[in-house]
Amino acid sequence: MKEIQVGLIGFGTVGSGLAEVLLDQQQRLQKRTGLSIRLAKVADIKISELPPRFAAVTLTGDANELFNDPNIDIIVELIGGIQPAKTFLLKAIEAGKHVVTANKALISQEGWDIFAAAAAKGVEVGFEASVGGGIPVIKALKEGLVANRILSIMGIMNGTANYILTRMTDEGVPFAEVLRDAQAHGFAEADPTYDIEGIDTAHKLAILMTMSYGMRISLSDITTEGITRIEPIDIQFAREFGYRIKLLAISFNHGDHVEARVHPTMVPEDHLLASISGPFNAIHFTGDAVGNVLFYGQGAGKMPTGSAVAADVVDIARNIQAGSINRVPALSYLPDQIAGRRITPLEEVTCPYYFRISAKDEPGVLAGVAGILSKYGISIESVIQKGRKQSGPVSIVMRTHTAREASVRKALTEIDAMEVITSETVKIRILEDEL
């Protein structure tokens, strides 16, 4: 039986998950592939020994030992970050090794260099675990949905943000308190910036857009807003209107231009994505042939992500056995078919909006606000104004019909400049299925 040897850089949470999957599922993988797929070496500078069950695996502090080992076929990078991860992958490729990574930041920001080097060397790049953890969404785009023109991408792609919003929705707990609790229980990093500011989600959207549309896109092309300004009162009003607030990645394919945005969104309660709770992820595609498709599951974690990495290892091992390297293009489209596409400026985006306006409790405020919105062609669908307080500002909450972002920005600038307005208006976009 042919043996495929794997080298692993990084024996952290996901790395140890991969190691367990390859060991525990060894016999099953042999039955499915006719191959012996074995973890041979691990490079990690933070540990002095591997668990006893991995006694047959060599541990080293020098990743070069993996690149220089002629018996290793596939090298897996699971250390995260841009450097030295990029250098390690390029060294592995130069040594003629196939590579696998779960590194969404690296793939979305520096992936072109890695894919170009791999193409020149005739080796494969696997990155299934970079989007959606254990959800096989990359393979679905490369193979399952290959006959479709992808019309839209929408997704909850960050479990930390979704966990926070779920707790705020179900328990009415303020953002800061939920974040502290999430950090204490290991659901959020000590520095949660990438998660709560939408950056992690934007990395994943960039990868999916490249594969869905055959386009080049950078992180700076994606409008990105986080969830830090969401308050329990907004969640309450959302429920009164029939919505749930989610941090959503959104891309609509308009043919000559595509939308690319990540921001808090009010999702109708009867939409598939509204029911996704806790740390789970869900990614929704619309294809011109298949219609609506939803992929749901654990978007992070030791074993789900280890499972996705193992799937890439097995795919590459099968291709080595069959002599069919790069049978399926890494990015779904052939390299010479990937080109630039116009990104829809956010100012041109149209959708319904939610506004929460804080104002002094004085006569004529609502009329003044409505007059400004009318001036910019923004039509109000419904208004909620709670009973008067003894003192302090009151909240005027509005849901609009579809409006243009540029007009909304101008109107809110003018509204917030009114003497009776006590704080900056909260604006949340409302999901409107266009395609």
C-alpha positions as CSV (number, residue, x, y, z in Angstrom):
1,M,0.0,0.0,0.0
2,K,1.4,3.4,-1.0
3,E,2.2,5.7,1.9
4,I,1.6,9.4,1.9
5,Q,3.6,11.2,4.5
6,V,2.4,14.5,6.0
7,G,4.4,17.2,7.7
8,L,2.7,19.6,10.1
9,I,3.8,23.1,11.2
10,G,2.0,24.1,14.4
11,F,0.7,21.6,17.0
12,G,-1.8,24.0,18.5
13,T,-5.6,23.6,18.8
14,V,-6.2,22.8,15.1
15,G,-2.9,21.1,14.6
16,S,-3.6,18.6,17.3
17,G,-7.1,18.2,15.9
18,L,-5.7,17.2,12.6
19,A,-3.2,14.8,14.2
20,E,-6.1,13.1,16.0
21,V,-8.2,12.8,12.9
22,L,-5.4,11.3,10.9
23,L,-4.7,8.8,13.6
24,D,-8.2,7.9,14.7
25,Q,-9.5,7.6,11.1
26,Q,-6.5,5.9,9.7
27,Q,-8.3,2.6,8.8
28,R,-11.3,4.4,7.4
29,L,-9.1,6.5,5.2
30,Q,-7.3,3.4,4.0
31,K,-10.6,1.8,3.0
32,R,-11.7,5.0,1.2
33,T,-8.4,5.8,-0.6
34,G,-6.3,2.6,-0.7
35,L,-3.5,4.7,0.8
36,S,-1.7,4.9,4.1
37,I,-1.9,8.6,5.1
38,R,0.5,9.2,8.0
39,L,1.5,12.2,10.0
40,A,5.3,11.8,9.9
41,K,6.8,15.0,11.4
42,V,5.6,18.0,13.4
43,A,7.5,21.3,13.6
44,D,6.6,23.5,16.7
45,I,8.8,25.7,18.8
46,K,6.3,26.0,21.7
47,I,6.2,22.3,22.8
48,S,8.9,20.0,24.0
49,E,7.1,16.7,23.3
50,L,4.0,15.3,21.7
51,P,1.3,13.3,23.5
52,P,2.3,9.6,24.0
53,R,-0.2,8.4,21.4
54,F,1.9,10.2,18.7
55,A,5.1,8.4,19.6
56,A,5.7,7.4,16.0
57,V,5.7,11.1,14.9
58,T,9.0,13.0,14.9
59,L,8.9,16.4,16.7
60,T,11.3,19.2,15.6
61,G,11.7,22.9,16.3
62,D,13.0,23.5,12.8
63,A,10.5,23.7,10.0
64,N,13.3,23.3,7.4
65,E,13.5,19.6,8.4
66,L,10.1,19.2,6.9
67,F,11.0,21.0,3.6
68,N,14.2,19.1,3.3
69,D,12.7,15.6,4.0
70,P,12.3,13.9,0.6
71,N,9.8,11.4,2.0
72,I,7.2,14.1,3.0
73,D,4.6,14.7,0.3
74,I,2.3,17.2,1.9
75,I,3.0,20.0,4.4
76,V,0.2,21.6,6.5
77,E,0.6,25.1,7.9
78,L,-1.5,25.8,11.0
79,I,0.3,28.6,12.9
80,G,-1.8,31.4,11.5
81,G,-0.9,35.0,10.8
82,I,0.9,36.3,7.7
83,Q,4.5,35.7,8.7
84,P,6.3,33.4,9.0
85,A,3.4,31.3,7.6
86,K,3.8,32.7,4.1
87,T,7.5,32.1,4.1
88,F,7.0,28.5,5.2
89,L,4.4,27.8,2.5
90,L,6.6,29.3,-0.2
91,K,9.6,27.2,1.0
92,A,7.5,24.1,1.0
93,I,6.3,24.8,-2.5
94,E,9.8,25.5,-3.7
95,A,10.8,22.1,-2.3
96,G,8.1,20.5,-4.4
97,K,5.7,19.8,-1.5
98,H,1.9,20.1,-1.8
99,V,0.6,22.5,0.9
100,V,-2.5,22.8,3.0
101,T,-3.5,25.7,5.3
102,A,-6.4,27.0,7.4
103,N,-5.1,30.5,7.2
104,K,-7.9,32.8,5.9
105,A,-5.9,36.0,6.5
106,L,-3.0,34.7,4.5
107,I,-5.1,33.3,1.7
108,S,-7.2,36.4,1.3
109,Q,-4.3,38.9,1.6
110,E,-1.3,37.1,0.2
111,G,-2.8,34.1,-1.6
112,W,-2.0,35.2,-5.1
113,D,1.8,34.8,-4.4
114,I,1.2,31.3,-3.0
115,F,-1.1,30.1,-5.8
116,A,1.3,31.5,-8.5
117,A,4.3,29.7,-6.9
118,A,2.3,26.5,-6.6
119,A,1.2,26.7,-10.3
120,A,4.8,27.2,-11.4
121,K,6.0,24.3,-9.3
122,G,3.1,22.0,-10.3
123,V,1.9,21.4,-6.7
124,E,-1.5,21.8,-5.0
125,V,-2.8,24.2,-2.4
126,G,-5.6,23.2,-0.1
127,F,-7.5,25.7,2.1
128,E,-10.9,24.2,2.9
129,A,-10.6,25.1,6.6
130,S,-10.0,28.8,5.8
131,V,-13.8,29.4,5.6
132,G,-16.5,27.9,7.7
133,G,-14.3,25.6,9.9
134,G,-15.8,22.1,9.4
135,I,-18.3,23.2,6.8
136,P,-17.2,21.9,3.3
137,V,-18.0,25.2,1.6
138,I,-14.8,25.5,-0.5
139,K,-15.3,22.0,-2.0
140,A,-18.9,22.9,-2.7
141,L,-17.9,25.9,-4.8
142,K,-15.1,24.1,-6.6
143,E,-17.1,21.0,-7.5
144,G,-20.8,20.8,-6.3
145,L,-21.8,24.3,-7.6
146,V,-19.4,24.4,-10.5
147,A,-22.2,24.6,-13.1
148,N,-23.9,27.6,-11.5
149,R,-23.5,31.3,-11.9
150,I,-23.5,32.4,-8.3
151,L,-26.0,35.2,-7.9
152,S,-25.4,36.0,-4.2
153,I,-23.4,35.1,-1.1
154,M,-24.7,35.7,2.4
155,G,-23.3,34.3,5.5
156,I,-22.8,34.3,9.3
157,M,-19.1,33.5,9.2
158,N,-17.8,34.4,12.7
159,G,-18.9,32.3,15.6
160,T,-17.7,34.8,18.2
161,A,-19.8,37.6,16.9
162,N,-22.8,35.3,16.4
163,Y,-22.5,34.0,20.0
164,I,-22.4,37.6,21.3
165,L,-25.5,38.7,19.3
166,T,-27.4,35.5,20.3
167,R,-26.8,36.1,24.0
168,M,-27.8,39.8,23.6
169,T,-31.0,38.7,21.8
170,D,-32.0,35.9,24.1
171,E,-31.0,37.4,27.4
172,G,-30.9,41.1,26.8
173,V,-27.4,41.4,28.1
174,P,-25.3,44.4,27.0
175,F,-22.5,43.9,24.4
176,A,-19.6,44.5,26.8
177,E,-20.8,42.0,29.4
178,V,-21.4,39.3,26.9
179,L,-17.9,39.9,25.4
180,R,-16.3,39.5,28.8
181,D,-18.2,36.3,29.4
182,A,-17.2,35.0,26.0
183,Q,-13.6,35.6,26.7
184,A,-13.8,34.0,30.1
185,H,-15.3,30.8,28.5
186,G,-12.9,30.7,25.6
187,F,-15.4,31.7,22.9
188,A,-13.6,35.0,22.2
189,E,-9.9,35.8,22.0
190,A,-8.1,38.1,24.5
191,D,-8.0,40.6,21.6
192,P,-11.3,40.1,19.8
193,T,-10.9,42.9,17.3
194,Y,-10.9,40.7,14.2
195,D,-14.1,39.0,15.3
196,I,-16.2,41.9,16.6
197,E,-15.1,44.4,14.0
198,G,-16.0,42.1,11.1
199,I,-12.4,41.7,9.8
200,D,-12.3,37.9,10.1
201,T,-15.6,37.7,8.2
202,A,-14.3,40.0,5.5
203,H,-11.3,37.7,5.0
204,K,-13.7,34.8,4.4
205,L,-16.0,36.8,2.1
206,A,-13.0,37.7,-0.1
207,I,-12.1,34.1,-0.5
208,L,-15.7,33.1,-1.4
209,M,-16.1,36.0,-3.9
210,T,-12.9,35.0,-5.7
211,M,-14.1,31.4,-6.1
212,S,-17.7,32.3,-6.8
213,Y,-17.2,35.0,-9.4
214,G,-13.7,34.3,-10.7
215,M,-12.5,37.7,-9.6
216,R,-9.6,39.4,-7.9
217,I,-10.5,41.2,-4.6
218,S,-8.6,42.6,-1.7
219,L,-9.6,43.2,1.9
220,S,-9.8,47.0,1.2
221,D,-12.5,46.4,-1.4
222,I,-14.9,45.1,1.3
223,T,-16.9,47.6,3.4
224,T,-16.5,46.3,6.9
225,E,-18.4,47.3,10.1
226,G,-18.5,45.6,13.4
227,I,-21.1,45.0,16.1
228,T,-19.7,47.1,19.0
229,R,-22.5,49.8,18.6
230,I,-25.4,47.3,18.8
231,E,-27.3,47.7,22.0
232,P,-30.1,45.6,23.6
233,I,-32.6,48.3,22.7
234,D,-31.8,47.9,19.0
235,I,-32.4,44.1,19.4
236,Q,-35.7,44.8,21.1
237,F,-36.9,47.1,18.3
238,A,-35.7,44.6,15.7
239,R,-37.9,42.0,17.2
240,E,-40.9,44.3,17.2
241,F,-40.3,44.8,13.5
242,G,-39.9,41.0,12.9
243,Y,-36.1,40.8,12.5
244,R,-33.0,39.4,14.2
245,I,-29.7,41.3,14.1
246,K,-26.7,39.3,12.6
247,L,-23.2,40.2,11.6
248,L,-23.6,39.3,7.9
249,A,-21.3,39.0,4.9
250,I,-23.2,40.0,1.8
251,S,-22.4,40.0,-1.9
252,F,-24.9,40.4,-4.7
253,N,-23.7,39.7,-8.2
254,H,-25.1,42.3,-10.5
255,G,-23.1,41.2,-13.6
256,D,-21.0,44.2,-14.4
257,H,-20.4,44.9,-10.7
258,V,-20.6,43.0,-7.4
259,E,-21.4,44.1,-3.8
260,A,-18.9,43.3,-1.1
261,R,-19.9,44.3,2.5
262,V,-19.8,43.0,6.1
263,H,-21.9,44.7,8.7
264,P,-24.7,44.2,11.3
265,T,-27.9,43.4,9.4
266,M,-31.5,43.0,10.3
267,V,-32.5,39.6,9.0
268,P,-36.3,38.7,8.6
269,E,-37.2,36.1,11.2
270,D,-38.5,33.7,8.5
271,H,-35.1,33.8,6.6
272,L,-32.9,30.7,6.9
273,L,-30.0,32.8,8.4
274,A,-32.2,34.3,11.2
275,S,-32.3,30.9,13.1
276,I,-28.5,30.4,13.2
277,S,-27.6,30.8,16.9
278,G,-24.6,30.6,19.2
279,P,-21.1,30.0,17.8
280,F,-22.4,28.3,14.6
281,N,-21.8,29.5,11.1
282,A,-24.0,29.4,8.0
283,I,-23.3,30.3,4.4
284,H,-26.0,30.8,1.9
285,F,-25.6,30.8,-1.9
286,T,-28.0,31.5,-4.6
287,G,-27.1,29.8,-8.0
288,D,-28.9,30.4,-11.2
289,A,-29.5,26.6,-11.6
290,V,-29.6,25.2,-8.1
291,G,-31.5,28.1,-6.4
292,N,-30.9,28.6,-2.7
293,V,-28.4,26.5,-0.8
294,L,-27.5,26.7,2.9
295,F,-24.3,25.3,4.5
296,Y,-24.5,25.1,8.3
297,G,-22.2,23.8,11.0
298,Q,-19.4,24.5,13.4
299,G,-17.2,27.3,12.0
300,A,-14.3,26.8,14.3
301,G,-12.9,24.4,16.9
302,K,-10.3,21.7,17.2
303,M,-12.1,18.8,15.6
304,P,-14.3,20.4,13.0
305,T,-11.4,22.4,11.6
306,G,-9.1,19.4,11.9
307,S,-11.7,17.5,9.9
308,A,-11.6,20.1,7.1
309,V,-7.8,20.2,7.0
310,A,-7.8,16.4,6.8
311,A,-10.2,16.5,3.8
312,D,-7.7,18.6,1.9
313,V,-4.9,16.2,2.8
314,V,-7.0,13.3,1.5
315,D,-7.9,15.1,-1.7
316,I,-4.3,15.8,-2.5
317,A,-3.2,12.2,-1.5
318,R,-5.8,10.9,-4.0
319,N,-4.5,13.1,-6.7
320,I,-0.9,12.0,-6.1
321,Q,-2.0,8.4,-6.4
322,A,-4.0,9.1,-9.6
323,G,-1.3,11.3,-11.1
324,S,-3.9,14.0,-11.6
325,I,-2.4,17.0,-9.8
326,N,-4.4,20.2,-10.1
327,R,-7.2,18.4,-11.8
328,V,-9.6,20.9,-10.1
329,P,-8.3,24.5,-10.1
330,A,-7.6,25.7,-6.5
331,L,-9.8,28.8,-6.9
332,S,-12.4,27.0,-9.0
333,Y,-11.6,29.1,-12.1
334,L,-8.6,28.5,-14.3
335,P,-5.9,31.1,-13.3
336,D,-6.1,32.9,-16.6
337,Q,-9.8,33.3,-16.2
338,I,-9.6,35.2,-12.9
339,A,-9.8,39.0,-13.5
340,G,-10.8,42.2,-11.8
341,R,-14.4,43.1,-11.3
342,R,-16.0,46.4,-10.3
343,I,-16.9,46.5,-6.7
344,T,-20.2,48.4,-6.1
345,P,-19.4,51.5,-4.1
346,L,-21.3,51.5,-0.8
347,E,-22.8,54.8,-1.7
348,E,-24.6,53.0,-4.6
349,V,-26.0,50.2,-2.4
350,T,-29.8,50.3,-1.9
351,C,-31.7,48.5,0.9
352,P,-34.2,49.3,3.6
353,Y,-32.8,50.8,6.8
354,Y,-33.5,50.9,10.5
355,F,-32.8,54.2,12.3
356,R,-32.7,54.8,16.1
357,I,-32.7,58.5,16.7
358,S,-32.2,59.9,20.2
359,A,-33.8,63.3,20.7
360,K,-35.0,65.7,23.4
361,D,-38.7,65.1,24.2
362,E,-40.0,68.2,22.5
363,P,-42.9,68.9,20.0
364,G,-42.1,68.9,16.3
365,V,-39.0,66.6,16.5
366,L,-40.6,63.8,14.4
367,A,-41.9,66.2,11.9
368,G,-38.5,67.7,11.5
369,V,-36.8,64.4,11.0
370,A,-39.5,63.2,8.5
371,G,-39.0,66.4,6.6
372,I,-35.2,65.8,6.2
373,L,-35.8,62.2,5.1
374,S,-38.3,63.3,2.6
375,K,-35.9,65.9,1.2
376,Y,-33.5,63.1,0.3
377,G,-36.1,60.8,-1.1
378,I,-36.2,58.4,1.9
379,S,-39.7,57.0,2.5
380,I,-40.7,55.8,6.0
381,E,-42.4,52.5,6.3
382,S,-43.1,52.5,10.0
383,V,-42.3,54.4,13.2
384,I,-42.1,53.4,16.9
385,Q,-41.9,56.0,19.6
386,K,-42.1,54.8,23.1
387,G,-43.9,56.6,25.9
388,R,-42.4,59.8,27.3
389,K,-39.8,59.6,30.1
390,Q,-39.7,61.9,33.1
391,S,-36.4,63.3,31.9
392,G,-33.7,62.5,29.3
393,P,-33.9,61.8,25.6
394,V,-36.5,59.6,23.9
395,S,-35.9,57.1,21.1
396,I,-37.6,57.5,17.7
397,V,-37.2,54.3,15.8
398,M,-37.9,54.1,12.0
399,R,-37.9,51.5,9.4
400,T,-37.6,52.8,5.8
401,H,-38.4,51.6,2.4
402,T,-35.5,50.8,0.1
403,A,-33.2,53.8,0.0
404,R,-29.7,54.7,-1.4
405,E,-26.8,54.7,1.0
406,A,-25.5,58.0,-0.3
407,S,-28.9,59.6,0.4
408,V,-29.1,58.0,3.9
409,R,-25.7,59.4,4.8
410,K,-26.6,62.9,3.8
411,A,-29.9,62.8,5.6
412,L,-28.5,61.4,8.9
413,T,-25.7,64.0,8.8
414,E,-28.4,66.7,8.7
415,I,-30.6,65.0,11.3
416,D,-27.7,64.6,13.7
417,A,-26.9,68.3,13.4
418,M,-30.3,69.3,14.7
419,E,-30.2,70.9,18.1
420,V,-32.7,68.5,19.6
421,I,-30.7,65.4,18.6
422,T,-28.7,64.1,21.7
423,S,-26.4,61.5,20.1
424,E,-25.4,60.0,16.8
425,T,-28.2,58.1,15.0
426,V,-27.8,54.3,15.0
427,K,-28.2,52.9,11.5
428,I,-28.6,49.3,10.6
429,R,-29.2,47.9,7.1
430,I,-32.1,45.5,6.6
431,L,-31.6,42.4,4.4
432,E,-33.6,42.4,1.2
433,D,-33.3,39.4,-1.0
434,E,-32.7,40.8,-4.4
435,L,-31.9,37.8,-6.5
